[in-house]
Amino acid sequence: MLAFWDKTDHRNTLIIATHGFVKKQSKVPDHEIIRAQNIKVKYFSDKKSNT
């Protein structure tokens, strides 16, 4: 499972799980990391536009 932290609130921290997958090797595939990064960027973009 890949995740990131939202520390924009100074009192609370949210942990956002982007997605999960089954690893077939010890290294996390690059495309899964890119997918998680894209979800993180969209999350903060959407959050900013909603305030």
Secondary structure as the mmCIF struct_conf table of DSSP 4:
data_model
#
loop_
_struct_conf.conf_type_id
_struct_conf.id
_struct_conf.beg_label_comp_id
_struct_conf.beg_label_asym_id
_struct_conf.beg_label_seq_id
_struct_conf.end_label_comp_id
_struct_conf.end_label_asym_id
_struct_conf.end_label_seq_id
STRN STRN1 LEU A 2 ASP A 6
BEND BEND1 ASP A 9 ARG A 11
STRN STRN2 LEU A 14 HIS A 19
BEND BEND2 LYS A 24 LYS A 27
HELX_LH_PP_P HELX_LH_PP_P1 VAL A 28 PRO A 29
HELX_RH_AL_P HELX_RH_AL_P1 ASP A 30 SER A 49
TURN_TY1_P TURN_TY1_P1 ASN A 50 ASN A 50
#
